Amino acid sequence: MKAEAQKNMRIIVENLPADITTEKLKSIFDQIGAVESVKLKTDLLTRRPSGTGYVEMLLDVDAFRAVNCLNGATMHDRKIFLTEEQPLLARAKQLLEQGIKFQGINLGFHKEKEERNH
């Protein structure tokens, strides 16, 4: 039995140029694989792009390929950075393991709860 690819992996794209549009960003990722959605984050006060975007790829294999191909690439004289979006609790655990404090979550509680369950 062949293993199925997971679907809908979301990628965080950081350090985007201010003149990037959702259409342009989508066209770049479309060259690698099927894109489900593209969103650009904007500053709440100025309504200008913040330099961060979110690209949801239809298949995880395409998303991994996009991260490998485009992470560190230059776009309009800016180096862009791509990472796989992780669920909040998984990201918090990763930061805890690295010794980084994560504001907004009581990581000690989650660690103690996890230790009690083992």
N, CA, C and O atoms as a printed pandas DataFrame, in Angstrom:
     atom_number atom_name residue_name chain_id  residue_number  x_coord  y_coord  z_coord
0              1         N          MET        A               1    0.830   -1.170    0.000
1              2        CA          MET        A               1    0.000    0.000    0.000
2              3         C          MET        A               1    0.885    1.248    0.000
3              4         O          MET        A               1    1.790    1.375    0.824
4              5         N          LYS        A               2    0.620    2.150   -0.916
5              6        CA          LYS        A               2    1.426    3.352   -1.069
6              7         C          LYS        A               2    0.993    4.421   -0.061
7              8         O          LYS        A               2   -0.199    4.669    0.117
8              9         N          ALA        A               3    1.969    5.048    0.593
9             10        CA          ALA        A               3    1.659    6.090    1.570
10            11         C          ALA        A               3    1.204    7.346    0.832
11            12         O          ALA        A               3    1.779    7.733   -0.186
12            13         N          GLU        A               4    0.165    7.969    1.367
13            14        CA          GLU        A               4   -0.352    9.186    0.763
14            15         C          GLU        A               4    0.403   10.398    1.305
15            16         O          GLU        A               4    0.812   10.426    2.466
16            17         N          ALA        A               5    0.580   11.398    0.440
17            18        CA          ALA        A               5    1.212   12.636    0.864
18            19         C          ALA        A               5    0.226   13.428    1.719
19            20         O          ALA        A               5   -0.976   13.437    1.454
20            21         N          GLN        A               6    0.744   14.084    2.735
21            22        CA          GLN        A               6   -0.111   14.941    3.550
22            23         C          GLN        A               6   -0.452   16.188    2.754
23            24         O          GLN        A               6    0.279   16.579    1.844
24            25         N          LYS        A               7   -1.552   16.798    3.101
25            26        CA          LYS        A               7   -2.017   17.946    2.338
26            27         C          LYS        A               7   -2.003   19.221    3.159
27            28         O          LYS        A               7   -1.969   19.209    4.390
28            29         N          ASN        A               8   -2.032   20.314    2.427
29            30        CA          ASN        A               8   -2.201   21.659    2.978
30            31         C          ASN        A               8   -1.176   22.037    4.051
31            32         O          ASN        A               8   -1.529   22.234    5.214
32            33         N          MET        A               9    0.060   22.133    3.663
33            34        CA          MET        A               9    1.102   22.591    4.571
34            35         C          MET        A               9    1.269   24.099    4.383
35            36         O          MET        A               9    1.341   24.592    3.257
36            37         N          ARG        A              10    1.327   24.814    5.491
37            38        CA          ARG        A              10    1.438   26.270    5.450
38            39         C          ARG        A              10    2.881   26.689    5.684
39            40         O          ARG        A              10    3.551   26.188    6.587
40            41         N          ILE        A              11    3.350   27.621    4.852
41            42        CA          ILE        A              11    4.725   28.126    4.916
42            43         C          ILE        A              11    4.681   29.594    5.318
43            44         O          ILE        A              11    3.853   30.357    4.823
44            45         N          ILE        A              12    5.573   29.979    6.213
45            46        CA          ILE        A              12    5.726   31.378    6.588
46            47         C          ILE        A              12    6.882   31.938    5.764
47            48         O          ILE        A              12    7.976   31.376    5.754
48            49         N          VAL        A              13    6.631   33.049    5.076
49            50        CA          VAL        A              13    7.651   33.705    4.260
50            51         C          VAL        A              13    7.928   35.055    4.898
51            52         O          VAL        A              13    7.027   35.883    5.030
52            53         N          GLU        A              14    9.187   35.280    5.297
53            54        CA          GLU        A              14    9.539   36.516    5.997
54            55         C          GLU        A              14   10.526   37.351    5.198
55            56         O          GLU        A              14   11.245   36.839    4.340
56            57         N          ASN        A              15   10.548   38.645    5.493
57            58        CA          ASN        A              15   11.427   39.636    4.876
58            59         C          ASN        A              15   11.050   39.905    3.411
59            60         O          ASN        A              15   11.914   40.156    2.571
60            61         N          LEU        A              16    9.765   39.849    3.130
61            62        CA          LEU        A              16    9.284   40.130    1.776
62            63         C          LEU        A              16    9.404   41.623    1.465
63            64         O          LEU        A              16    9.278   42.454    2.365
64            65         N          PRO        A              17    9.647   41.968    0.198
65            66        CA          PRO        A              17    9.684   43.388   -0.169
66            67         C          PRO        A              17    8.296   44.028   -0.027
67            68         O          PRO        A              17    7.275   43.346   -0.115
68            69         N          ALA        A              18    8.276   45.327    0.192
69            70        CA          ALA        A              18    7.019   46.034    0.438
70            71         C          ALA        A              18    6.094   46.032   -0.771
71            72         O          ALA        A              18    4.881   46.159   -0.610
72            73         N          ASP        A              19    6.632   45.891   -1.970
73            74        CA          ASP        A              19    5.792   45.958   -3.168
74            75         C          ASP        A              19    5.276   44.596   -3.636
75            76         O          ASP        A              19    4.697   44.499   -4.718
76            77         N          ILE        A              20    5.475   43.556   -2.844
77            78        CA          ILE        A              20    5.010   42.222   -3.236
78            79         C          ILE        A              20    3.479   42.172   -3.144
79            80         O          ILE        A              20    2.877   42.768   -2.251
80            81         N          THR        A              21    2.878   41.460   -4.070
81            82        CA          THR        A              21    1.427   41.266   -4.052
82            83         C          THR        A              21    1.134   39.785   -3.860
83            84         O          THR        A              21    2.008   38.939   -4.053
84            85         N          THR        A              22   -0.097   39.478   -3.480
85            86        CA          THR        A              22   -0.460   38.066   -3.320
86            87         C          THR        A              22   -0.351   37.338   -4.660
87            88         O          THR        A              22    0.038   36.171   -4.702
88            89         N          GLU        A              23   -0.690   38.014   -5.744
89            90        CA          GLU        A              23   -0.607   37.395   -7.069
90            91         C          GLU        A              23    0.832   37.053   -7.442
91            92         O          GLU        A              23    1.106   35.970   -7.958
92            93         N          LYS        A              24    1.748   37.985   -7.177
93            94        CA          LYS        A              24    3.163   37.750   -7.497
94            95         C          LYS        A              24    3.726   36.616   -6.639
95            96         O          LYS        A              24    4.432   35.746   -7.148
96            97         N          LEU        A              25    3.421   36.622   -5.355
97            98        CA          LEU        A              25    3.908   35.575   -4.468
98            99         C          LEU        A              25    3.344   34.217   -4.880
99           100         O          LEU        A              25    4.061   33.216   -4.873
100          101         N          LYS        A              26    2.075   34.182   -5.235
101          102        CA          LYS        A              26    1.454   32.941   -5.684
102          103         C          LYS        A              26    2.120   32.433   -6.962
103          104         O          LYS        A              26    2.350   31.231   -7.100
104          105         N          SER        A              27    2.430   33.328   -7.895
105          106        CA          SER        A              27    3.053   32.897   -9.152
106          107         C          SER        A              27    4.435   32.293   -8.929
107          108         O          SER        A              27    4.841   31.390   -9.660
108          109         N          ILE        A              28    5.157   32.780   -7.931
109          110        CA          ILE        A              28    6.475   32.222   -7.606
110          111         C          ILE        A              28    6.326   30.796   -7.073
111          112         O          ILE        A              28    7.052   29.893   -7.490
112          113         N          PHE        A              29    5.389   30.601   -6.155
113          114        CA          PHE        A              29    5.190   29.282   -5.555
114          115         C          PHE        A              29    4.498   28.314   -6.515
115          116         O          PHE        A              29    4.703   27.103   -6.429
116          117         N          ASP        A              30    3.684   28.838   -7.423
117          118        CA          ASP        A              30    3.033   27.987   -8.426
118          119         C          ASP        A              30    4.050   27.272   -9.310
119          120         O          ASP        A              30    3.755   26.204   -9.845
120          121         N          GLN        A              31    5.227   27.837   -9.468
121          122        CA          GLN        A              31    6.277   27.212  -10.269
122          123         C          GLN        A              31    6.805   25.942   -9.610
123          124         O          GLN        A              31    7.398   25.094  -10.276
124          125         N          ILE        A              32    6.590   25.812   -8.308
125          126        CA          ILE        A              32    7.083   24.649   -7.564
126          127         C          ILE        A              32    5.981   23.610   -7.373
127          128         O          ILE        A              32    6.244   22.409   -7.438
128          129         N          GLY        A              33    4.761   24.060   -7.140
129          130        CA          GLY        A              33    3.651   23.136   -6.922
130          131         C          GLY        A              33    2.346   23.895   -6.780
131          132         O          GLY        A              33    2.312   25.124   -6.852
132          133         N          ALA        A              34    1.269   23.141   -6.578
133          134        CA          ALA        A              34   -0.058   23.741   -6.475
134          135         C          ALA        A              34   -0.209   24.523   -5.166
135          136         O          ALA        A              34    0.087   24.016   -4.084
136          137         N          VAL        A              35   -0.673   25.756   -5.291
137          138        CA          VAL        A              35   -0.861   26.643   -4.147
138          139         C          VAL        A              35   -2.344   26.704   -3.794
139          140         O          VAL        A              35   -3.184   26.952   -4.659
140          141         N          GLU        A              36   -2.655   26.478   -2.536
141          142        CA          GLU        A              36   -4.032   26.545   -2.049
142          143         C          GLU        A              36   -4.434   27.985   -1.756
143          144         O          GLU        A              36   -5.510   28.424   -2.162
144          145         N          SER        A              37   -3.562   28.735   -1.041
145          146        CA          SER        A              37   -3.878   30.125   -0.703
146          147         C          SER        A              37   -2.605   30.902   -0.398
147          148         O          SER        A              37   -1.571   30.326   -0.059
148          149         N          VAL        A              38   -2.701   32.206   -0.524
149          150        CA          VAL        A              38   -1.608   33.121   -0.201
150          151         C          VAL        A              38   -2.198   34.294    0.569
151          152         O          VAL        A              38   -3.210   34.863    0.160
152          153         N          LYS        A              39   -1.570   34.656    1.677
153          154        CA          LYS        A              39   -2.008   35.812    2.462
154          155         C          LYS        A              39   -0.786   36.633    2.832
155          156         O          LYS        A              39    0.263   36.086    3.172
156          157         N          LEU        A              40   -0.928   37.945    2.763
157          158        CA          LEU        A              40    0.123   38.852    3.192
158          159         C          LEU        A              40   -0.326   39.554    4.463
159          160         O          LEU        A              40   -1.449   40.053    4.546
160          161         N          LYS        A              41    0.552   39.587    5.444
161          162        CA          LYS        A              41    0.253   40.241    6.709
162          163         C          LYS        A              41    0.461   41.744    6.539
163          164         O          LYS        A              41    1.434   42.174    5.920
164          165         N          THR        A              42   -0.453   42.538    7.087
165          166        CA          THR        A              42   -0.320   43.989    7.014
166          167         C          THR        A              42   -0.276   44.583    8.415
167          168         O          THR        A              42   -0.803   44.015    9.371
168          169         N          ASP        A              43    0.365   45.733    8.505
169          170        CA          ASP        A              43    0.429   46.465    9.753
170          171         C          ASP        A              43   -0.968   47.003   10.064
171          172         O          ASP        A              43   -1.614   47.576    9.187
172          173         N          LEU        A              44   -1.438   46.830   11.284
173          174        CA          LEU        A              44   -2.793   47.242   11.648
174          175         C          LEU        A              44   -3.011   48.747   11.561
175          176         O          LEU        A              44   -4.107   49.190   11.219
176          177         N          LEU        A              45   -1.991   49.537   11.864
177          178        CA          LEU        A              45   -2.151   50.987   11.852
178          179         C          LEU        A              45   -1.996   51.581   10.455
179          180         O          LEU        A              45   -2.812   52.402   10.035
180          181         N          THR        A              46   -0.966   51.176    9.744
181          182        CA          THR        A              46   -0.675   51.786    8.444
182          183         C          THR        A              46   -1.325   51.050    7.276
183          184         O          THR        A              46   -1.438   51.601    6.180
184          185         N          ARG        A              47   -1.751   49.807    7.505
185          186        CA          ARG        A              47   -2.321   48.955    6.448
186          187         C          ARG        A              47   -1.305   48.658    5.333
187          188         O          ARG        A              47   -1.680   48.246    4.235
188          189         N          ARG        A              48   -0.042   48.869    5.625
189          190        CA          ARG        A              48    1.015   48.554    4.669
190          191         C          ARG        A              48    1.529   47.150    4.957
191          192         O          ARG        A              48    1.414   46.666    6.083
192          193         N          PRO        A              49    2.102   46.489    3.938
193          194        CA          PRO        A              49    2.631   45.135    4.151
194          195         C          PRO        A              49    3.696   45.112    5.243
195          196         O          PRO        A              49    4.526   46.017    5.334
196          197         N          SER        A              50    3.663   44.072    6.066
197          198        CA          SER        A              50    4.624   43.954    7.166
198          199         C          SER        A              50    5.879   43.191    6.771
199          200         O          SER        A              50    6.847   43.143    7.530
200          201         N          GLY        A              51    5.863   42.592    5.578
201          202        CA          GLY        A              51    7.021   41.816    5.140
202          203         C          GLY        A              51    6.889   40.334    5.414
203          204         O          GLY        A              51    7.828   39.573    5.182
204          205         N          THR        A              52    5.731   39.915    5.905
205          206        CA          THR        A              52    5.484   38.510    6.191
206          207         C          THR        A              52    4.297   38.022    5.375
207          208         O          THR        A              52    3.281   38.708    5.253
208          209         N          GLY        A              53    4.446   36.822    4.819
209          210        CA          GLY        A              53    3.361   36.225    4.065
210          211         C          GLY        A              53    3.170   34.776    4.466
211          212         O          GLY        A              53    4.043   34.168    5.086
212          213         N          TYR        A              54    2.021   34.233    4.107
213          214        CA          TYR        A              54    1.689   32.842    4.400
214          215         C          TYR        A              54    1.237   32.182    3.106
215          216         O          TYR        A              54    0.319   32.655    2.435
216          217         N          VAL        A              55    1.896   31.088    2.771
217          218        CA          VAL        A              55    1.561   30.357    1.557
218          219         C          VAL        A              55    1.159   28.952    1.965
219          220         O          VAL        A              55    1.920   28.250    2.632
220          221         N          GLU        A              56   -0.029   28.543    1.566
221          222        CA          GLU        A              56   -0.495   27.195    1.853
222          223         C          GLU        A              56   -0.407   26.382    0.566
223          224         O          GLU        A              56   -1.067   26.686   -0.427
224          225         N          MET        A              57    0.424   25.340    0.606
225          226        CA          MET        A              57    0.620   24.469   -0.554
226          227         C          MET        A              57   -0.319   23.280   -0.435
227          228         O          MET        A              57   -0.618   22.814    0.664
228          229         N          LEU        A              58   -0.780   22.798   -1.579
229          230        CA          LEU        A              58   -1.716   21.680   -1.594
230          231         C          LEU        A              58   -1.094   20.393   -1.054
231          232         O          LEU        A              58   -1.744   19.647   -0.322
232          233         N          LEU        A              59    0.175   20.131   -1.418
233          234        CA          LEU        A              59    0.868   18.920   -0.965
234          235         C          LEU        A              59    2.102   19.277   -0.156
235          236         O          LEU        A              59    2.821   20.221   -0.484
236          237         N          ASP        A              60    2.344   18.514    0.910
237          238        CA          ASP        A              60    3.503   18.794    1.752
238          239         C          ASP        A              60    4.821   18.615    1.008
239          240         O          ASP        A              60    5.784   19.323    1.300
240          241         N          VAL        A              61    4.890   17.692    0.059
241          242        CA          VAL        A              61    6.145   17.494   -0.687
242          243         C          VAL        A              61    6.489   18.745   -1.481
243          244         O          VAL        A              61    7.661   19.103   -1.589
244          245         N          ASP        A              62    5.488   19.411   -2.036
245          246        CA          ASP        A              62    5.733   20.666   -2.744
246          247         C          ASP        A              62    6.160   21.760   -1.776
247          248         O          ASP        A              62    7.018   22.583   -2.097
248          249         N          ALA        A              63    5.558   21.767   -0.593
249          250        CA          ALA        A              63    5.913   22.771    0.414
250          251         C          ALA        A              63    7.359   22.590    0.872
251          252         O          ALA        A              63    8.096   23.568    0.996
252          253         N          PHE        A              64    7.771   21.343    1.125
253          254        CA          PHE        A              64    9.166   21.090    1.520
254          255         C          PHE        A              64   10.124   21.513    0.409
255          256         O          PHE        A              64   11.185   22.078    0.673
256          257         N          ARG        A              65    9.739   21.234   -0.826
257          258        CA          ARG        A              65   10.576   21.621   -1.968
258          259         C          ARG        A              65   10.670   23.146   -2.066
259          260         O          ARG        A              65   11.738   23.687   -2.350
260          261         N          ALA        A              66    9.553   23.833   -1.833
261          262        CA          ALA        A              66    9.549   25.294   -1.868
262          263         C          ALA        A              66   10.472   25.871   -0.796
263          264         O          ALA        A              66   11.240   26.796   -1.059
264          265         N          VAL        A              67   10.392   25.318    0.412
265          266        CA          VAL        A              67   11.261   25.798    1.499
266          267         C          VAL        A              67   12.725   25.569    1.130
267          268         O          VAL        A              67   13.559   26.453    1.325
268          269         N          ASN        A              68   13.042   24.387    0.599
269          270        CA          ASN        A              68   14.428   24.084    0.224
270          271         C          ASN        A              68   14.930   24.960   -0.917
271          272         O          ASN        A              68   16.091   25.369   -0.922
272          273         N          CYS        A              69   14.067   25.249   -1.878
273          274        CA          CYS        A              69   14.474   26.025   -3.049
274          275         C          CYS        A              69   14.516   27.529   -2.798
275          276         O          CYS        A              69   15.399   28.217   -3.309
276          277         N          LEU        A              70   13.576   28.040   -2.021
277          278        CA          LEU        A              70   13.424   29.493   -1.903
278          279         C          LEU        A              70   13.971   30.100   -0.617
279          280         O          LEU        A              70   14.167   31.314   -0.555
280          281         N          ASN        A              71   14.223   29.294    0.410
281          282        CA          ASN        A              71   14.757   29.832    1.660
282          283         C          ASN        A              71   16.140   30.424    1.402
283          284         O          ASN        A              71   17.046   29.727    0.945
284          285         N          GLY        A              72   16.295   31.711    1.697
285          286        CA          GLY        A              72   17.566   32.394    1.472
286          287         C          GLY        A              72   17.685   33.014    0.087
287          288         O          GLY        A              72   18.689   33.656   -0.220
288          289         N          ALA        A              73   16.668   32.828   -0.752
289          290        CA          ALA        A              73   16.696   33.423   -2.096
290          291         C          ALA        A              73   16.534   34.942   -1.985
291          292         O          ALA        A              73   16.045   35.460   -0.980
292          293         N          THR        A              74   16.949   35.627   -3.021
293          294        CA          THR        A              74   16.843   37.084   -3.050
294          295         C          THR        A              74   15.636   37.498   -3.885
295          296         O          THR        A              74   15.436   37.021   -5.002
296          297         N          MET        A              75   14.844   38.391   -3.321
297          298        CA          MET        A              75   13.678   38.924   -4.011
298          299         C          MET        A              75   13.721   40.447   -3.876
299          300         O          MET        A              75   13.592   40.974   -2.772
300          301         N          HIS        A              76   13.899   41.144   -4.977
301          302        CA          HIS        A              76   13.991   42.612   -4.969
302          303         C          HIS        A              76   15.074   43.080   -3.992
303          304         O          HIS        A              76   14.840   43.961   -3.164
304          305         N          ASP        A              77   16.250   42.484   -4.100
305          306        CA          ASP        A              77   17.406   42.818   -3.249
306          307         C          ASP        A              77   17.206   42.535   -1.763
307          308         O          ASP        A              77   17.899   43.104   -0.920
308          309         N          ARG        A              78   16.263   41.660   -1.445
309          310        CA          ARG        A              78   16.044   41.249   -0.055
310          311         C          ARG        A              78   16.117   39.738    0.032
311          312         O          ARG        A              78   15.550   39.027   -0.798
312          313         N          LYS        A              79   16.816   39.259    1.039
313          314        CA          LYS        A              79   16.909   37.825    1.278
314          315         C          LYS        A              79   15.647   37.383    2.020
315          316         O          LYS        A              79   15.350   37.897    3.098
316          317         N          ILE        A              80   14.903   36.432    1.448
317          318        CA          ILE        A              80   13.682   35.967    2.085
318          319         C          ILE        A              80   13.951   34.685    2.871
319          320         O          ILE        A              80   14.867   33.924    2.557
320          321         N          PHE        A              81   13.141   34.467    3.886
321          322        CA          PHE        A              81   13.310   33.308    4.759
322          323         C          PHE        A              81   11.986   32.556    4.844
323          324         O          PHE        A              81   10.934   33.154    5.070
324          325         N          LEU        A              82   12.049   31.248    4.662
325          326        CA          LEU        A              82   10.856   30.409    4.682
326          327         C          LEU        A              82   10.968   29.366    5.782
327          328         O          LEU        A              82   12.023   28.766    5.986
328          329         N          THR        A              83    9.865   29.161    6.485
329          330        CA          THR        A              83    9.795   28.109    7.493
330          331         C          THR        A              83    8.412   27.467    7.438
331          332         O          THR        A              83    7.430   28.085    7.028
332          333         N          GLU        A              84    8.370   26.236    7.855
333          334        CA          GLU        A              84    7.097   25.526    7.948
334          335         C          GLU        A              84    6.364   26.030    9.180
335          336         O          GLU        A              84    6.940   26.107   10.265
336          337         N          GLU        A              85    5.093   26.373    9.012
337          338        CA          GLU        A              85    4.305   26.789   10.167
338          339         C          GLU        A              85    4.023   25.570   11.036
339          340         O          GLU        A              85    3.661   24.506   10.535
340          341         N          GLN        A              86    4.192   25.738   12.340
341          342        CA          GLN        A              86    3.955   24.646   13.278
342          343         C          GLN        A              86    2.820   25.026   14.212
343          344         O          GLN        A              86    2.622   26.208   14.495
344          345         N          PRO        A              87    2.070   24.041   14.696
345          346        CA          PRO        A              87    1.055   24.351   15.704
346          347         C          PRO        A              87    1.704   25.010   16.912
347          348         O          PRO        A              87    2.855   24.717   17.233
348          349         N          LEU        A              88    0.984   25.889   17.577
349          350        CA          LEU        A              88    1.532   26.679   18.669
350          351         C          LEU        A              88    2.179   25.834   19.760
351          352         O          LEU        A              88    3.283   26.153   20.201
352          353         N          LEU        A              89    1.533   24.780   20.200
353          354        CA          LEU        A              89    2.079   23.978   21.287
354          355         C          LEU        A              89    3.361   23.268   20.855
355          356         O          LEU        A              89    4.307   23.165   21.636
356          357         N          ALA        A              90    3.396   22.777   19.613
357          358        CA          ALA        A              90    4.611   22.116   19.113
358          359         C          ALA        A              90    5.755   23.118   19.036
359          360         O          ALA        A              90    6.888   22.787   19.386
360          361         N          ARG        A              91    5.479   24.334   18.586
361          362        CA          ARG        A              91    6.505   25.373   18.500
362          363         C          ARG        A              91    6.982   25.756   19.896
363          364         O          ARG        A              91    8.180   25.951   20.105
364          365         N          ALA        A              92    6.074   25.867   20.844
365          366        CA          ALA        A              92    6.443   26.208   22.212
366          367         C          ALA        A              92    7.350   25.144   22.812
367          368         O          ALA        A              92    8.324   25.473   23.490
368          369         N          LYS        A              93    7.043   23.869   22.570
369          370        CA          LYS        A              93    7.900   22.781   23.072
370          371         C          LYS        A              93    9.286   22.851   22.464
371          372         O          LYS        A              93   10.283   22.634   23.153
372          373         N          GLN        A              94    9.354   23.154   21.176
373          374        CA          GLN        A              94   10.647   23.261   20.503
374          375         C          GLN        A              94   11.471   24.393   21.119
375          376         O          GLN        A              94   12.669   24.230   21.350
376          377         N          LEU        A              95   10.842   25.531   21.383
377          378        CA          LEU        A              95   11.545   26.656   21.995
378          379         C          LEU        A              95   11.995   26.309   23.409
379          380         O          LEU        A              95   13.090   26.690   23.822
380          381         N          LEU        A              96   11.159   25.590   24.153
381          382        CA          LEU        A              96   11.508   25.184   25.507
382          383         C          LEU        A              96   12.743   24.289   25.498
383          384         O          LEU        A              96   13.633   24.442   26.335
384          385         N          GLU        A              97   12.795   23.352   24.549
385          386        CA          GLU        A              97   13.944   22.461   24.439
386          387         C          GLU        A              97   15.219   23.231   24.121
387          388         O          GLU        A              97   16.309   22.823   24.523
388          389         N          GLN        A              98   15.087   24.344   23.401
389          390        CA          GLN        A              98   16.242   25.169   23.050
390          391         C          GLN        A              98   16.588   26.152   24.160
391          392         O          GLN        A              98   17.570   26.887   24.061
392          393         N          GLY        A              99   15.778   26.162   25.221
393          394        CA          GLY        A              99   16.040   27.056   26.344
394          395         C          GLY        A              99   15.552   28.469   26.102
395          396         O          GLY        A              99   16.006   29.398   26.770
396          397         N          ILE        A             100   14.633   28.654   25.159
397          398        CA          ILE        A             100   14.110   29.974   24.845
398          399         C          ILE        A             100   12.753   30.134   25.518
399          400         O          ILE        A             100   11.892   29.261   25.414
400          401         N          LYS        A             101   12.572   31.250   26.205
401          402        CA          LYS        A             101   11.290   31.506   26.859
402          403         C          LYS        A             101   10.291   31.997   25.818
403          404         O          LYS        A             101   10.625   32.810   24.956
404          405         N          PHE        A             102    9.086   31.505   25.906
405          406        CA          PHE        A             102    8.038   31.822   24.953
406          407         C          PHE        A             102    6.938   32.551   25.687
407          408         O          PHE        A             102    6.230   31.954   26.498
408          409         N          GLN        A             103    6.785   33.832   25.414
409          410        CA          GLN        A             103    5.804   34.651   26.113
410          411         C          GLN        A             103    4.388   34.243   25.725
411          412         O          GLN        A             103    4.097   34.031   24.548
412          413         N          GLY        A             104    3.523   34.137   26.700
413          414        CA          GLY        A             104    2.117   33.881   26.422
414          415         C          GLY        A             104    1.677   32.467   26.735
415          416         O          GLY        A             104    0.477   32.192   26.731
416          417         N          ILE        A             105    2.601   31.558   27.006
417          418        CA          ILE        A             105    2.234   30.178   27.336
418          419         C          ILE        A             105    3.043   29.778   28.562
419          420         O          ILE        A             105    4.243   30.041   28.631
420          421         N          ASN        A             106    2.400   29.157   29.508
421          422        CA          ASN        A             106    3.083   28.676   30.684
422          423         C          ASN        A             106    3.727   27.339   30.329
423          424         O          ASN        A             106    3.122   26.281   30.504
424          425         N          LEU        A             107    4.962   27.399   29.827
425          426        CA          LEU        A             107    5.625   26.188   29.353
426          427         C          LEU        A             107    5.910   25.214   30.482
427          428         O          LEU        A             107    5.901   24.001   30.272
428          429         N          GLY        A             108    6.165   25.736   31.682
429          430        CA          GLY        A             108    6.430   24.856   32.808
430          431         C          GLY        A             108    5.236   23.965   33.109
431          432         O          GLY        A             108    5.398   22.791   33.442
432          433         N          PHE        A             109    4.050   24.518   32.993
433          434        CA          PHE        A             109    2.832   23.736   33.225
434          435         C          PHE        A             109    2.738   22.603   32.215
435          436         O          PHE        A             109    2.465   21.462   32.586
436          437         N          HIS        A             110    2.962   22.908   30.947
437          438        CA          HIS        A             110    2.874   21.874   29.913
438          439         C          HIS        A             110    3.934   20.796   30.127
439          440         O          HIS        A             110    3.677   19.611   29.915
440          441         N          LYS        A             111    5.120   21.215   30.548
441          442        CA          LYS        A             111    6.193   20.236   30.771
442          443         C          LYS        A             111    5.831   19.336   31.952
443          444         O          LYS        A             111    5.993   18.118   31.875
444          445         N          GLU        A             112    5.338   19.933   33.049
445          446        CA          GLU        A             112    4.970   19.128   34.220
446          447         C          GLU        A             112    3.836   18.165   33.873
447          448         O          GLU        A             112    3.868   17.003   34.276
448          449         N          LYS        A             113    2.849   18.633   33.140
449          450        CA          LYS        A             113    1.728   17.800   32.754
450          451         C          LYS        A             113    2.212   16.628   31.885
451          452         O          LYS        A             113    1.759   15.494   32.040
452          453         N          GLU        A             114    3.127   16.925   30.984
453          454        CA          GLU        A             114    3.669   15.884   30.107
454          455         C          GLU        A             114    4.448   14.836   30.908
455          456         O          GLU        A             114    4.349   13.639   30.640
456          457         N          GLU        A             115    5.232   15.306   31.903
457          458        CA          GLU        A             115    6.016   14.401   32.719
458          459         C          GLU        A             115    5.120   13.495   33.568
459          460         O          GLU        A             115    5.452   12.330   33.785
460          461         N          ARG        A             116    3.988   14.020   34.048
461          462        CA          ARG        A             116    3.067   13.230   34.854
462          463         C          ARG        A             116    2.414   12.117   34.024
463          464         O          ARG        A             116    2.084   11.055   34.550
464          465         N          ASN        A             117    2.233   12.371   32.727
465          466        CA          ASN        A             117    1.575   11.396   31.860
466          467         C          ASN        A             117    2.502   10.252   31.464
467          468         O          ASN        A             117    2.043    9.255   30.906
468          469         N          HIS        A             118    3.784   10.376   31.740
469          470        CA          HIS        A             118    4.730    9.312   31.342
470          471         C          HIS        A             118    5.109    8.434   32.498
471          472         O          HIS        A             118    5.891    7.498   32.332
